[in-house]
Amino acid sequence: MAGSAPLRPGVAPRLNKQFKLFGLAISGYDRPVTSFDVLVVGSGASGLAAAVSAHRAGARVAVATKGSLQSCNSAKAQGGIQAAFGEDDSPEQHAGDVWQSSHETADRRLVEILTAEAPEAIHWLEELGVEFTRENGGYRLARCGGASRERLLQVGDRTGHAITTALRDAVEAAETPTYPKSPLRSLLRTESGWRARCGEHELEAATVVLAAGGRCYREAEERGELSTNHPGATGEVTRIALELGAEARDLDALQYHPNGGAWPGNMQGYSIPETTRAYGAVLLNAEGEEFTDPLGPRDAVSQAIFDEVEAGRGVDTPDGRPAVYLDTTRISERDAEISLPYMLRRYRAGGIDPLREPILTYPVLHYQNGGLVIDEHGRTTVEGLYACGEIAGGTHGRNRMMGNSLLECVVFGRRAGRAAAAGH
Ligand SMILES: Cc1cc2nc3c(=O)[nH]c(=O)nc-3n(C[C@H](O)[C@H](O)[C@H](O)COP(=O)(O)OP(=O)(O)OC[C@H]3O[C@@H](n4cnc5c(N)ncnc54)[C@H](O)[C@@H]3O)c2cc1C
């Protein structure tokens, strides 16, 4: 519920009379205003990480979000999160892979921070209770598309669920006021900071952290395509920021996940974890021929599938959709049981066993590569306005590697939360 947490001294509601005209309250403005130091918009991994960090920095924080606190892309993330823990790996190697995968379009400074702070971000998550899958005394690491090393940490194939659960627990433990079902509708500058209309609530804060994710759900609807995204990924907060004068970059660069589920019907739009390919699955055309490097960068793999189907070498799903085969029978039972149990369960529930027969796949709209321009503290180009996670651009340039988005949420969510608390 709105303001579900008790209001603390110093944040007592007061009636906003400023918008009364000729003694009449203008509809919607005659509401109590609640004030905070930092308002976080969005309850995905980036927003929750920002809220935890701002609270730890001593700020009075609130989180307003569009749906339930659980509703976000972060909770759907399956495959994993990257950090250079391998013996032959280093943050520099990781940064080099990001740079190559972005086709040299990323913001180098952000990439260096992302990769240098990755191991510490993992330990921070562990401190909050996330238990990454381990083997032989270390983390179980997989190699994902575009990576030169095994670097992907996992929590089975429900990594995002584990991370967001731990972050939500930390937000609750801090008694941070939360406003679910309170979408940001407008953001106005005041003398002391910002006034936000969030659903039925009027919230004031010295600084605001925008963590409202991307827009692929809406974009897919407009294109008549499938998307992996949750229905709240519609991008209106980016528009609000642009109207306030914030700069953005690469907003046109949307990413297709190479392996959307194409069949059975209940799996259409499901993102088949990229770890299937990390553990041996390959892409086959109608003739049963491999036609691309299964561990290439995402855009290259997606394009190869589009080209194969365009050239008439694809297969049709029973309901007439284009597809190719993902030969998951090459994955060992052991790897599947440790790193893909959720995917196995879902396919088997639909009557298909991916370890016995190849599954049908086709790219689906997945991720907004670009977004609001930020500096290394998550500051946008508008004073007092911060951004982190998928709504921000630069870290991935025009093509993101898998496993770097959850990482970005944690690294830059923490940074934005700290900086917003300090108000600089
Ligand atoms: C199916 C799937 C699998 C993925 N797998 C991986 C993976 O394995 N590894 C990886 O690194 N990345 C993965 N990703 C990408 C990654 O999960 C997301 O990009 C990342 O978690 C985005 O986090 P976020 O906090 O920026 O946004 P989100 O998690 O989408 O959260 C945005 C929040 O903002 C709220 N919001 C939206 N509009 C408003 C508004 N107007 N007012 C208030 N609140 C609003 C939403 O309700 C939501 O709570 C995956 C994504 C999907 C969809």
The ligand as an SDF file (V2000), in Angstrom:
LIG
                    3D

 53 58  0  0  0  0  0  0  0  0999 V2000
   13.5680  -12.2630  -19.4000 C   0  0  0  0  0  0  0  0  0  0  0  0
   14.8130  -11.4660  -19.1270 C   0  0  0  0  0  0  0  0  0  0  0  0
   16.0100  -12.1310  -18.8450 C   0  0  0  0  0  0  0  0  0  0  0  0
   17.1720  -11.3860  -18.5640 C   0  0  0  0  0  0  0  0  0  0  0  0
   18.3240  -12.0610  -18.2320 N   0  0  0  0  0  0  0  0  0  0  0  0
   19.3960  -11.3250  -17.8460 C   0  0  0  0  0  0  0  0  0  0  0  0
   20.5670  -11.9760  -17.3330 C   0  0  0  0  0  0  0  0  0  0  0  0
   20.6270  -13.1940  -17.2180 O   0  0  0  0  0  0  0  0  0  0  0  0
   21.6100  -11.1900  -16.9460 N   0  0  0  0  0  0  0  0  0  0  0  0
   21.5850   -9.8180  -17.0290 C   0  0  0  0  0  0  0  0  0  0  0  0
   22.5540   -9.1660  -16.6610 O   0  0  0  0  0  0  0  0  0  0  0  0
   20.4870   -9.1850  -17.5000 N   0  0  0  0  0  0  0  0  0  0  0  0
   19.4000   -9.9080  -17.8990 C   0  0  0  0  0  0  0  0  0  0  0  0
   18.2780   -9.2540  -18.3460 N   0  0  0  0  0  0  0  0  0  0  0  0
   18.2820   -7.7920  -18.3940 C   0  0  0  0  0  0  0  0  0  0  0  0
   18.1310   -7.2430  -17.0000 C   0  0  0  0  0  0  0  0  0  0  0  0
   17.3640   -8.0890  -16.2060 O   0  0  0  0  0  0  0  0  0  0  0  0
   17.4390   -5.8920  -17.0180 C   0  0  0  0  0  0  0  0  0  0  0  0
   17.8780   -5.1140  -18.0510 O   0  0  0  0  0  0  0  0  0  0  0  0
   17.7560   -5.1540  -15.7390 C   0  0  0  0  0  0  0  0  0  0  0  0
   17.4800   -5.9960  -14.6590 O   0  0  0  0  0  0  0  0  0  0  0  0
   16.9570   -3.8760  -15.6750 C   0  0  0  0  0  0  0  0  0  0  0  0
   16.9210   -3.4400  -14.3440 O   0  0  0  0  0  0  0  0  0  0  0  0
   16.3010   -2.0270  -14.0160 P   0  0  0  0  0  0  0  0  0  0  0  0
   16.3140   -1.9140  -12.5510 O   0  0  0  0  0  0  0  0  0  0  0  0
   16.9850   -0.9840  -14.8060 O   0  0  0  0  0  0  0  0  0  0  0  0
   14.8070   -2.1170  -14.6120 O   0  0  0  0  0  0  0  0  0  0  0  0
   13.6270   -3.1040  -14.2130 P   0  0  0  0  0  0  0  0  0  0  0  0
   14.1030   -4.2870  -13.4870 O   0  0  0  0  0  0  0  0  0  0  0  0
   12.8070   -3.3180  -15.4480 O   0  0  0  0  0  0  0  0  0  0  0  0
   12.7940   -2.2200  -13.2050 O   0  0  0  0  0  0  0  0  0  0  0  0
   12.1450   -1.0410  -13.6260 C   0  0  0  0  0  0  0  0  0  0  0  0
   11.1640   -0.6390  -12.5500 C   0  0  0  0  0  0  0  0  0  0  0  0
   10.6210    0.6330  -12.8570 O   0  0  0  0  0  0  0  0  0  0  0  0
    9.2180    0.5810  -12.7160 C   0  0  0  0  0  0  0  0  0  0  0  0
    8.5920    1.6030  -13.5560 N   0  0  0  0  0  0  0  0  0  0  0  0
    8.4160    1.6410  -14.8870 C   0  0  0  0  0  0  0  0  0  0  0  0
    7.7680    2.7600  -15.2390 N   0  0  0  0  0  0  0  0  0  0  0  0
    7.5300    3.4470  -14.1010 C   0  0  0  0  0  0  0  0  0  0  0  0
    6.8710    4.6660  -13.7890 C   0  0  0  0  0  0  0  0  0  0  0  0
    6.2940    5.4140  -14.7200 N   0  0  0  0  0  0  0  0  0  0  0  0
    6.8120    5.0580  -12.4940 N   0  0  0  0  0  0  0  0  0  0  0  0
    7.3530    4.3080  -11.5090 C   0  0  0  0  0  0  0  0  0  0  0  0
    7.9760    3.1400  -11.7340 N   0  0  0  0  0  0  0  0  0  0  0  0
    8.0670    2.7230  -13.0260 C   0  0  0  0  0  0  0  0  0  0  0  0
    8.8570   -0.8420  -13.1020 C   0  0  0  0  0  0  0  0  0  0  0  0
    7.5840   -1.2040  -12.6370 O   0  0  0  0  0  0  0  0  0  0  0  0
    9.9970   -1.5950  -12.4150 C   0  0  0  0  0  0  0  0  0  0  0  0
    9.7390   -1.7730  -11.0510 O   0  0  0  0  0  0  0  0  0  0  0  0
   17.1250   -9.9800  -18.6240 C   0  0  0  0  0  0  0  0  0  0  0  0
   15.9200   -9.3200  -18.9200 C   0  0  0  0  0  0  0  0  0  0  0  0
   14.7740  -10.0480  -19.1740 C   0  0  0  0  0  0  0  0  0  0  0  0
   13.5160   -9.3170  -19.4770 C   0  0  0  0  0  0  0  0  0  0  0  0
  1  2  1  0
  2  3  1  0
  2 52  2  0
  3  4  2  0
  4  5  1  0
  4 50  1  0
  5  6  2  0
  6  7  1  0
  6 13  1  0
  7  8  2  0
  7  9  1  0
  9 10  1  0
 10 11  2  0
 10 12  1  0
 12 13  2  0
 13 14  1  0
 14 15  1  0
 14 50  1  0
 15 16  1  0
 16 17  1  0
 16 18  1  0
 18 19  1  0
 18 20  1  0
 20 21  1  0
 20 22  1  0
 22 23  1  0
 23 24  1  0
 24 25  2  0
 24 26  1  0
 24 27  1  0
 27 28  1  0
 28 29  2  0
 28 30  1  0
 28 31  1  0
 31 32  1  0
 32 33  1  0
 33 34  1  0
 33 48  1  0
 34 35  1  0
 35 36  1  0
 35 46  1  0
 36 37  1  0
 36 45  1  0
 37 38  2  0
 38 39  1  0
 39 40  1  0
 39 45  2  0
 40 41  1  0
 40 42  2  0
 42 43  1  0
 43 44  2  0
 44 45  1  0
 46 47  1  0
 46 48  1  0
 48 49  1  0
 50 51  2  0
 51 52  1  0
 52 53  1  0
M  END
$$$$
